[in-house]
Structure formats: C-alpha cells, structure tokens
Amino acid sequence: PANRPIDGVNLLPYLTANPQGPKRPHETLYWRLNRRTALRAGDWKLVRNPRRSANDSWQLYNLASDIAEEDDRYEAEPERARKMLTTWQQLDKEMIDPVWSPR
C-alpha cells in the first residue's frame, strides 16, 4: 500500500559479489514508467516496452540463458507469462499514480 515504508537496499554488494557472495536482495522486482513496465521474478523478466514492440505487447525473457533479451518466450511459456502478469497487476494496484513525469 501507498503508506507502507520504503525498504532501501544497497545493491552494490550484489553487483560486485563473486558467485559465492550474497543472494539476491529481492526475489521479485516491479517497475513502471508510463507504458514501459516490467516484473523480474528470479531469472524471468516480463516486460512491456512500446520502444521494443510495435503493438505494445508483453514479452517474457529467461535472463539466465538470454541476458540480451532476444528470445521472447511469451508464447512458449503461457502459464508462466499469465502468472507473472497477474503478479504485476496485483503489485500495480498497490502503487499510487506517479507524482512527477519524466521529461
């Protein structure tokens, strides 16, 4: 909810750690900026970006095997895509409207 305190996380140890270093700070990450939106859950990323897709559709990537996000798995993984989209929608309902606009 909007009145929930914001948990700050220093990501630097996670970006610079060796493979035996700390685990991920969060299993799921959500973000949105206008129509550019995404959900990262483990190695999977559900993303909608009008700059990437002419029809403004959702795309799904397995970042463990496709860090460049070239192999859209949305059609090949319909159940995973549906679950991630449902999670994104639930998280989005908890967010307030942006109080500022990007340039």
N, CA, C and O atoms as a MOPAC input file, in Angstrom:
PM7 MOZYME 1SCF
protein

 N      0.81400 1    -1.19500 1     0.00000 1
 C      0.00000 1     0.00000 1     0.00000 1
 C      0.85400 1     1.25400 1     0.00000 1
 O      2.04400 1     1.20900 1     0.31200 1
 N      0.23800 1     2.37200 1    -0.35200 1
 C      0.96400 1     3.62200 1    -0.50100 1
 C      1.58000 1     4.10700 1     0.80600 1
 O      2.59300 1     4.80500 1     0.77100 1
 N      1.00600 1     3.76400 1     1.95300 1
 C      1.53800 1     4.24000 1     3.21600 1
 C      2.58300 1     3.29600 1     3.81500 1
 O      3.03900 1     3.52400 1     4.93500 1
 N      2.96100 1     2.26500 1     3.11000 1
 C      3.96700 1     1.31200 1     3.56100 1
 C      5.34700 1     1.96400 1     3.45200 1
 O      5.63700 1     2.61500 1     2.44800 1
 N      6.21300 1     1.80000 1     4.47700 1
 C      7.54600 1     2.39800 1     4.39000 1
 C      8.34500 1     1.77900 1     3.25000 1
 O      8.14700 1     0.61400 1     2.90600 1
 N      9.23000 1     2.54800 1     2.67900 1
 C     10.07000 1     2.08800 1     1.57600 1
 C     11.30200 1     1.41500 1     2.16800 1
 O     11.99300 1     1.99600 1     3.00400 1
 N     11.57300 1     0.19400 1     1.73400 1
 C     12.75400 1    -0.52000 1     2.19000 1
 C     13.90500 1    -0.21400 1     1.24100 1
 O     13.84000 1    -0.54500 1     0.05700 1
 N     14.94500 1     0.41100 1     1.74900 1
 C     16.11400 1     0.69900 1     0.93500 1
 C     17.04500 1    -0.50000 1     0.91500 1
 O     17.21300 1    -1.18100 1     1.92600 1
 N     17.64300 1    -0.75300 1    -0.22600 1
 C     18.58100 1    -1.85500 1    -0.36700 1
 C     19.80700 1    -1.34700 1    -1.09900 1
 O     19.69800 1    -0.78200 1    -2.18700 1
 N     20.97500 1    -1.54500 1    -0.50300 1
 C     22.22200 1    -1.22500 1    -1.17100 1
 C     22.53500 1    -2.37100 1    -2.12500 1
 O     22.85200 1    -3.47400 1    -1.68000 1
 N     22.45100 1    -2.12500 1    -3.43200 1
 C     22.64500 1    -3.18200 1    -4.41700 1
 C     24.11100 1    -3.42800 1    -4.76200 1
 O     24.43000 1    -4.43400 1    -5.39500 1
 N     24.99700 1    -2.54000 1    -4.36500 1
 C     26.40000 1    -2.66800 1    -4.73900 1
 C     27.00700 1    -4.02500 1    -4.36700 1
 O     27.69300 1    -4.61000 1    -5.20500 1
 N     26.79000 1    -4.55900 1    -3.15300 1
 C     27.36800 1    -5.88300 1    -2.85200 1
 C     26.86300 1    -6.98800 1    -3.77900 1
 O     27.57700 1    -7.95900 1    -4.03000 1
 N     25.65200 1    -6.85100 1    -4.28100 1
 C     25.08100 1    -7.87200 1    -5.15900 1
 C     25.63400 1    -7.76500 1    -6.57800 1
 O     25.69800 1    -8.75400 1    -7.30700 1
 N     26.02800 1    -6.56700 1    -6.95400 1
 C     26.56600 1    -6.35700 1    -8.29400 1
 C     28.04400 1    -6.70500 1    -8.37100 1
 O     28.53700 1    -7.07700 1    -9.43600 1
 N     28.75300 1    -6.58900 1    -7.26300 1
 C     30.19600 1    -6.80800 1    -7.26900 1
 C     30.61100 1    -8.12000 1    -6.62500 1
 O     31.79500 1    -8.45400 1    -6.62900 1
 N     29.66800 1    -8.87100 1    -6.07200 1
 C     29.98900 1   -10.10100 1    -5.34400 1
 C     30.42300 1   -11.21400 1    -6.27900 1
 O     30.01200 1   -11.27000 1    -7.43800 1
 N     31.25600 1   -12.09600 1    -5.75900 1
 C     31.61100 1   -13.29200 1    -6.52000 1
 C     30.43500 1   -14.26300 1    -6.45800 1
 O     29.49400 1   -14.02100 1    -5.70100 1
 N     30.45400 1   -15.35700 1    -7.23000 1
 C     29.30700 1   -16.27500 1    -7.24900 1
 C     28.93700 1   -16.84500 1    -5.87500 1
 O     27.79000 1   -17.23700 1    -5.66300 1
 N     29.88600 1   -16.89600 1    -4.94800 1
 C     29.58600 1   -17.38900 1    -3.60800 1
 C     29.12700 1   -16.25600 1    -2.68300 1
 O     28.91200 1   -16.47200 1    -1.49000 1
 N     28.98000 1   -15.06700 1    -3.23100 1
 C     28.59700 1   -13.89700 1    -2.44900 1
 C     27.13900 1   -13.92400 1    -2.03600 1
 O     26.50200 1   -14.97700 1    -2.07300 1
 N     26.60100 1   -12.77100 1    -1.64100 1
 C     25.22500 1   -12.71900 1    -1.13900 1
 C     24.19500 1   -13.10100 1    -2.20300 1
 O     24.42700 1   -12.95500 1    -3.40300 1
 N     23.07000 1   -13.58600 1    -1.73200 1
 C     21.96400 1   -13.92000 1    -2.63500 1
 C     21.24900 1   -12.63300 1    -3.04700 1
 O     21.57300 1   -11.55200 1    -2.55400 1
 N     20.28800 1   -12.75300 1    -3.94200 1
 C     19.52800 1   -11.59100 1    -4.40700 1
 C     18.83100 1   -10.89800 1    -3.24200 1
 O     18.35000 1   -11.56600 1    -2.32600 1
 N     18.76900 1    -9.55700 1    -3.26600 1
 C     18.09900 1    -8.84700 1    -2.17000 1
 C     16.58200 1    -9.02200 1    -2.19700 1
 O     15.93400 1    -8.95400 1    -1.15200 1
 N     16.01500 1    -9.24300 1    -3.37100 1
 C     14.57600 1    -9.46000 1    -3.52400 1
 C     14.38100 1   -10.51800 1    -4.59600 1
 O     15.09800 1   -10.53400 1    -5.59700 1
 N     13.42300 1   -11.39000 1    -4.39300 1
 C     13.13600 1   -12.40100 1    -5.41200 1
 C     12.31300 1   -11.80300 1    -6.54300 1
 O     12.42000 1   -12.24600 1    -7.68600 1
 N     11.49000 1   -10.79800 1    -6.23800 1
 C     10.62700 1   -10.17900 1    -7.24600 1
 C     10.83100 1    -8.66900 1    -7.23600 1
 O     10.84700 1    -8.04500 1    -6.17500 1
 N     10.98400 1    -8.08700 1    -8.42100 1
 C     11.10400 1    -6.64400 1    -8.58500 1
 C     10.05900 1    -6.16900 1    -9.59000 1
 O      9.82000 1    -6.83000 1   -10.60000 1
 N      9.44400 1    -5.03700 1    -9.31600 1
 C      8.38700 1    -4.46400 1   -10.15400 1
 C      8.79500 1    -3.03200 1   -10.49800 1
 O      9.35700 1    -2.32100 1    -9.66500 1
 N      8.50900 1    -2.62100 1   -11.72400 1
 C      8.68600 1    -1.21200 1   -12.04900 1
 C      7.79200 1    -0.81000 1   -13.20600 1
 O      7.32500 1    -1.63700 1   -13.99000 1
 N      7.57200 1     0.50800 1   -13.28200 1
 C      6.75600 1     1.05800 1   -14.36800 1
 C      7.17300 1     2.50200 1   -14.59800 1
 O      7.55300 1     3.22000 1   -13.67300 1
 N      7.09100 1     2.89500 1   -15.83300 1
 C      7.31200 1     4.27500 1   -16.24500 1
 C      6.45900 1     4.48100 1   -17.48900 1
 O      6.84200 1     4.09900 1   -18.59500 1
 N      5.29200 1     5.09200 1   -17.28700 1
 C      4.30200 1     5.22400 1   -18.36000 1
 C      3.94200 1     3.82600 1   -18.87000 1
 O      3.53200 1     2.97500 1   -18.08000 1
 N      4.08500 1     3.57300 1   -20.16300 1
 C      3.74300 1     2.25000 1   -20.71700 1
 C      4.92600 1     1.27700 1   -20.64800 1
 O      4.77700 1     0.10800 1   -21.00300 1
 N      6.07900 1     1.73500 1   -20.20400 1
 C      7.23200 1     0.83400 1   -20.03300 1
 C      7.13700 1     0.23900 1   -18.63000 1
 O      7.26100 1     0.94800 1   -17.63200 1
 N      6.91800 1    -1.05500 1   -18.57200 1
 C      6.67900 1    -1.71700 1   -17.30000 1
 C      7.35400 1    -3.08200 1   -17.29900 1
 O      7.62500 1    -3.65600 1   -18.35300 1
 N      7.62000 1    -3.59200 1   -16.10100 1
 C      8.27300 1    -4.89400 1   -16.03700 1
 C      8.10000 1    -5.52200 1   -14.66700 1
 O      7.79100 1    -4.85600 1   -13.67900 1
 N      8.31100 1    -6.82900 1   -14.64700 1
 C      8.35800 1    -7.61000 1   -13.42500 1
 C      9.50700 1    -8.59000 1   -13.58300 1
 O      9.57100 1    -9.33200 1   -14.56300 1
 N     10.41000 1    -8.58800 1   -12.61800 1
 C     11.50700 1    -9.56000 1   -12.59700 1
 C     11.23400 1   -10.51100 1   -11.45000 1
 O     11.08600 1   -10.08300 1   -10.30500 1
 N     11.16500 1   -11.79700 1   -11.75000 1
 C     10.95800 1   -12.83000 1   -10.74100 1
 C     12.01000 1   -13.90800 1   -10.96400 1
 O     11.93100 1   -14.67300 1   -11.92500 1
 N     12.98200 1   -13.96300 1   -10.08000 1
 C     14.08000 1   -14.91200 1   -10.26900 1
 C     14.81500 1   -14.60100 1   -11.55500 1
 O     15.23700 1   -13.46700 1   -11.78300 1
 N     14.96500 1   -15.60700 1   -12.39000 1
 C     15.66600 1   -15.41500 1   -13.67300 1
 C     14.74500 1   -14.94000 1   -14.78600 1
 O     15.20600 1   -14.72200 1   -15.90600 1
 N     13.46100 1   -14.77500 1   -14.51100 1
 C     12.49400 1   -14.40900 1   -15.54700 1
 C     12.12600 1   -12.93500 1   -15.47200 1
 O     12.02400 1   -12.35800 1   -14.38900 1
 N     11.92800 1   -12.34000 1   -16.63900 1
 C     11.53400 1   -10.93400 1   -16.73100 1
 C     10.36900 1   -10.79600 1   -17.70600 1
 O     10.46700 1   -11.17400 1   -18.87300 1
 N      9.27000 1   -10.24800 1   -17.20300 1
 C      8.10100 1    -9.91800 1   -18.02000 1
 C      8.17700 1    -8.41800 1   -18.27300 1
 O      8.27900 1    -7.63900 1   -17.32500 1
 N      8.13000 1    -8.00600 1   -19.52200 1
 C      8.34600 1    -6.59900 1   -19.84100 1
 C      7.39900 1    -6.14200 1   -20.94200 1
 O      7.06200 1    -6.90100 1   -21.85000 1
 N      6.97700 1    -4.87900 1   -20.83800 1
 C      6.19300 1    -4.23200 1   -21.90200 1
 C      6.87700 1    -2.90800 1   -22.17000 1
 O      6.98800 1    -2.06100 1   -21.28400 1
 N      7.33200 1    -2.73800 1   -23.39500 1
 C      8.05200 1    -1.53200 1   -23.76100 1
 C      7.67600 1    -1.14900 1   -25.19000 1
 O      8.07800 1    -1.83000 1   -26.13300 1
 N      6.90900 1    -0.06800 1   -25.36500 1
 C      6.49700 1     0.33100 1   -26.71400 1
 C      7.67500 1     0.59900 1   -27.65000 1
 O      7.51200 1     0.53800 1   -28.86800 1
 N      8.83100 1     0.88800 1   -27.11600 1
 C     10.01500 1     1.10700 1   -27.96300 1
 C     10.52900 1    -0.19100 1   -28.57000 1
 O     11.22600 1    -0.16800 1   -29.58400 1
 N     10.18900 1    -1.32400 1   -27.95700 1
 C     10.62400 1    -2.64000 1   -28.43800 1
 C      9.59500 1    -3.33600 1   -29.29600 1
 O      9.93500 1    -4.06600 1   -30.22700 1
 N      8.33000 1    -3.10800 1   -28.97600 1
 C      7.25200 1    -3.86600 1   -29.61300 1
 C      6.26700 1    -2.90500 1   -30.27200 1
 O      5.71200 1    -2.02500 1   -29.61400 1
 N      6.05600 1    -3.07700 1   -31.56100 1
 C      5.17200 1    -2.18100 1   -32.31300 1
 C      3.74200 1    -2.21300 1   -31.79000 1
 O      3.04200 1    -1.20200 1   -31.85000 1
 N      3.29800 1    -3.36200 1   -31.27800 1
 C      1.91300 1    -3.46400 1   -30.81400 1
 C      1.79400 1    -3.34000 1   -29.29300 1
 O      0.74300 1    -3.66100 1   -28.73800 1
 N      2.84900 1    -2.88200 1   -28.60500 1
 C      2.80900 1    -2.62900 1   -27.16200 1
 C      2.48700 1    -3.89800 1   -26.37800 1
 O      1.79900 1    -3.84100 1   -25.35900 1
 N      2.98000 1    -5.03600 1   -26.84700 1
 C      2.65700 1    -6.31200 1   -26.20700 1
 C      3.67300 1    -6.65900 1   -25.11700 1
 O      4.77000 1    -6.10200 1   -25.06600 1
 N      3.28200 1    -7.58800 1   -24.25400 1
 C      4.17400 1    -8.09000 1   -23.22300 1
 C      5.16500 1    -9.06400 1   -23.84300 1
 O      4.85700 1    -9.75200 1   -24.81600 1
 N      6.35700 1    -9.11000 1   -23.26500 1
 C      7.38500 1   -10.05200 1   -23.68900 1
 C      7.92900 1   -10.73400 1   -22.43900 1
 O      7.87600 1   -10.16800 1   -21.34600 1
 N      8.44700 1   -11.93900 1   -22.59700 1
 C      8.95000 1   -12.72300 1   -21.48100 1
 C     10.33400 1   -13.25500 1   -21.83000 1
 O     10.54000 1   -13.82200 1   -22.90300 1
 N     11.27400 1   -13.06700 1   -20.91800 1
 C     12.65200 1   -13.49500 1   -21.16200 1
 C     13.19100 1   -14.28800 1   -19.97300 1
 O     12.88800 1   -13.98400 1   -18.81900 1
 N     13.99000 1   -15.30300 1   -20.27100 1
 C     14.72400 1   -16.03600 1   -19.25300 1
 C     16.14100 1   -15.45100 1   -19.24300 1
 O     16.95500 1   -15.75400 1   -20.11500 1
 N     16.41700 1   -14.62200 1   -18.25900 1
 C     17.68600 1   -13.91200 1   -18.22200 1
 C     18.87100 1   -14.82200 1   -17.90900 1
 O     20.01500 1   -14.44900 1   -18.17000 1
 N     18.62000 1   -15.99500 1   -17.36000 1
 C     19.71700 1   -16.92900 1   -17.09500 1
 C     20.33400 1   -17.43500 1   -18.40200 1
 O     21.53800 1   -17.68300 1   -18.47200 1
 N     19.50900 1   -17.58400 1   -19.42300 1
 C     20.00700 1   -18.09600 1   -20.70300 1
 C     19.97000 1   -17.05400 1   -21.82000 1
 O     20.45700 1   -17.31500 1   -22.92100 1
 N     19.39800 1   -15.87600 1   -21.55100 1
 C     19.21400 1   -14.85900 1   -22.60200 1
 C     19.33700 1   -13.45100 1   -21.99800 1
 O     18.36400 1   -12.69900 1   -21.96000 1
 N     20.52100 1   -13.11200 1   -21.53500 1
 C     20.72000 1   -11.82300 1   -20.87100 1
 C     20.47200 1   -10.65000 1   -21.82400 1
 O     20.14600 1    -9.55300 1   -21.37100 1
 N     20.61800 1   -10.86200 1   -23.11100 1
 C     20.39700 1    -9.79600 1   -24.09700 1
 C     18.92500 1    -9.60400 1   -24.44500 1
 O     18.58300 1    -8.69200 1   -25.19700 1
 N     18.05600 1   -10.45000 1   -23.90900 1
 C     16.61000 1   -10.36400 1   -24.14700 1
 C     16.28200 1   -10.39100 1   -25.64400 1
 O     15.64000 1    -9.48600 1   -26.17700 1
 N     16.74000 1   -11.44600 1   -26.29600 1
 C     16.49800 1   -11.61200 1   -27.72800 1
 C     15.46500 1   -12.69400 1   -28.04500 1
 O     14.86700 1   -12.68200 1   -29.12100 1
 N     15.25300 1   -13.62600 1   -27.11900 1
 C     14.35500 1   -14.76000 1   -27.35500 1
 C     13.09600 1   -14.59900 1   -26.50600 1
 O     13.05000 1   -15.04600 1   -25.36000 1
 N     12.08000 1   -13.96100 1   -27.07200 1
 C     10.81400 1   -13.74000 1   -26.36900 1
 C     10.12700 1   -15.08100 1   -26.14300 1
 O      9.80800 1   -15.78200 1   -27.10300 1
 N      9.89700 1   -15.44400 1   -24.88000 1
 C      9.30800 1   -16.72500 1   -24.50700 1
 C      7.82700 1   -16.60300 1   -24.14300 1
 O      7.25300 1   -17.55200 1   -23.60900 1
 N      7.20100 1   -15.46600 1   -24.41700 1
 C      5.81800 1   -15.22700 1   -24.00700 1
 C      4.86800 1   -16.30300 1   -24.54500 1
 O      4.07400 1   -16.85400 1   -23.78200 1
 N      4.93700 1   -16.60300 1   -25.81800 1
 C      4.04500 1   -17.61300 1   -26.42100 1
 C      4.44200 1   -19.02500 1   -26.00700 1
 O      3.57200 1   -19.88700 1   -25.87900 1
 N      5.70800 1   -19.28200 1   -25.79600 1
 C      6.19100 1   -20.62200 1   -25.44600 1
 C      5.95500 1   -20.96600 1   -23.97900 1
 O      5.95200 1   -22.14300 1   -23.61800 1
 N      5.75800 1   -19.97000 1   -23.13700 1
 C      5.57900 1   -20.17500 1   -21.69000 1
 C      4.29200 1   -19.48100 1   -21.22200 1
 O      4.35800 1   -18.59400 1   -20.37100 1
 N      3.11900 1   -19.86400 1   -21.76000 1
 C      1.88800 1   -19.12400 1   -21.45200 1
 C      1.50200 1   -19.14100 1   -19.96800 1
 O      1.00000 1   -18.14000 1   -19.45600 1
 N      1.72600 1   -20.24900 1   -19.27800 1
 C      1.35400 1   -20.31300 1   -17.85900 1
 C      2.24700 1   -19.39900 1   -17.01500 1
 O      1.75700 1   -18.68100 1   -16.14400 1
 N      3.53600 1   -19.43000 1   -17.27300 1
 C      4.46400 1   -18.54300 1   -16.56300 1
 C      4.12600 1   -17.08000 1   -16.87200 1
 O      4.10800 1   -16.24400 1   -15.96900 1
 N      3.86300 1   -16.77700 1   -18.12400 1
 C      3.51500 1   -15.40500 1   -18.51700 1
 C      2.23400 1   -14.95900 1   -17.81000 1
 O      2.15800 1   -13.83000 1   -17.32600 1
 N      1.23600 1   -15.82900 1   -17.74600 1
 C     -0.02600 1   -15.48400 1   -17.08800 1
 C      0.18500 1   -15.21700 1   -15.60300 1
 O     -0.32700 1   -14.23100 1   -15.07200 1
 N      0.93300 1   -16.08400 1   -14.93000 1
 C      1.18600 1   -15.90700 1   -13.50100 1
 C      1.95800 1   -14.61400 1   -13.23400 1
 O      1.64300 1   -13.87700 1   -12.29900 1
 N      2.95800 1   -14.34800 1   -14.05400 1
 C      3.74900 1   -13.13300 1   -13.85100 1
 C      2.91700 1   -11.88600 1   -14.13500 1
 O      3.05000 1   -10.88300 1   -13.43300 1
 N      2.06900 1   -11.93600 1   -15.14600 1
 C      1.20800 1   -10.80000 1   -15.44100 1
 C      0.21800 1   -10.56600 1   -14.30000 1
 O     -0.05200 1    -9.41900 1   -13.94200 1
 N     -0.31700 1   -11.62700 1   -13.73400 1
 C     -1.21700 1   -11.49400 1   -12.58600 1
 C     -0.49300 1   -10.85800 1   -11.40400 1
 O     -1.04700 1    -9.98600 1   -10.73500 1
 N      0.72600 1   -11.28400 1   -11.14400 1
 C      1.52300 1   -10.69100 1   -10.06800 1
 C      1.78000 1    -9.21500 1   -10.35300 1
 O      1.65300 1    -8.37700 1    -9.46000 1
 N      2.14400 1    -8.89400 1   -11.60200 1
 C      2.39000 1    -7.49700 1   -11.96100 1
 C      1.13700 1    -6.65700 1   -11.70900 1
 O      1.21900 1    -5.56800 1   -11.14300 1
 N     -0.01700 1    -7.16700 1   -12.13100 1
 C     -1.27100 1    -6.42900 1   -11.96300 1
 C     -1.59300 1    -6.21300 1   -10.48700 1
 O     -2.06000 1    -5.13800 1   -10.11000 1
 N     -1.34800 1    -7.22200 1    -9.64600 1
 C     -1.60300 1    -7.08200 1    -8.21300 1
 C     -0.69200 1    -6.01300 1    -7.60500 1
 O     -1.15100 1    -5.17200 1    -6.83300 1
 N      0.58500 1    -6.04500 1    -7.94900 1
 C      1.51800 1    -5.04500 1    -7.43700 1
 C      1.16900 1    -3.64900 1    -7.94900 1
 O      1.27100 1    -2.66700 1    -7.21400 1
 N      0.75700 1    -3.56800 1    -9.20900 1
 C      0.41800 1    -2.27200 1    -9.79600 1
 C     -0.76100 1    -1.62300 1    -9.07300 1
 O     -0.80200 1    -0.40300 1    -8.92000 1
 N     -1.72000 1    -2.44000 1    -8.63000 1
 C     -2.88400 1    -1.90500 1    -7.91200 1
 C     -2.48700 1    -1.26400 1    -6.58500 1
 O     -3.18600 1    -0.38000 1    -6.09000 1
 N     -1.36900 1    -1.70400 1    -6.00400 1
 C     -0.91000 1    -1.16300 1    -4.72700 1
 C     -0.18800 1     0.17900 1    -4.87600 1
 O     -0.00200 1     0.89800 1    -3.89500 1
 N      0.21100 1     0.50900 1    -6.08900 1
 C      1.01900 1     1.70100 1    -6.31300 1
 C      0.15300 1     2.94600 1    -6.50700 1
 O     -0.96000 1     2.87200 1    -7.02600 1
 N      0.68000 1     4.07100 1    -6.08600 1
 C     -0.00500 1     5.33200 1    -6.31900 1
 C      0.34600 1     5.82100 1    -7.72300 1
 O      1.31900 1     5.35600 1    -8.31700 1
 N     -0.43900 1     6.75200 1    -8.25400 1
 C     -0.08700 1     7.37000 1    -9.52200 1
 C      1.20500 1     8.15600 1    -9.33800 1
 O      1.44500 1     8.70600 1    -8.26400 1
 N      2.03000 1     8.21400 1   -10.36100 1
 C      3.28300 1     8.97400 1   -10.25100 1
 C      2.99300 1    10.43600 1    -9.87800 1
 O      2.00900 1    11.02500 1   -10.32700 1
 N      3.86300 1    10.99500 1    -9.05800 1
 C      3.70700 1    12.39800 1    -8.65700 1
 C      4.54900 1    13.32100 1    -9.51600 1
 O      4.55000 1    14.53500 1    -9.31200 1
 N      5.27300 1    12.74900 1   -10.48500 1
 C      6.07500 1    13.54300 1   -11.41600 1
 C      6.08000 1    12.82800 1   -12.75800 1
 O      5.75100 1    11.64600 1   -12.84700 1
 N      6.45100 1    13.54800 1   -13.78200 1
 C      6.53500 1    12.98200 1   -15.13000 1
 C      7.95900 1    13.10700 1   -15.63900 1
 O      8.60900 1    14.13400 1   -15.44400 1
 N      8.44100 1    12.06200 1   -16.29100 1
 C      9.78700 1    12.17200 1   -16.88400 1
 C      9.75400 1    13.17000 1   -18.02800 1
 O      8.69800 1    13.45100 1   -18.59400 1
 N     10.88800 1    13.68700 1   -18.35200 1
 C     10.97000 1    14.65300 1   -19.45600 1
 C     10.66700 1    14.01500 1   -20.77600 1
 O     10.69200 1    14.68700 1   -21.80700 1

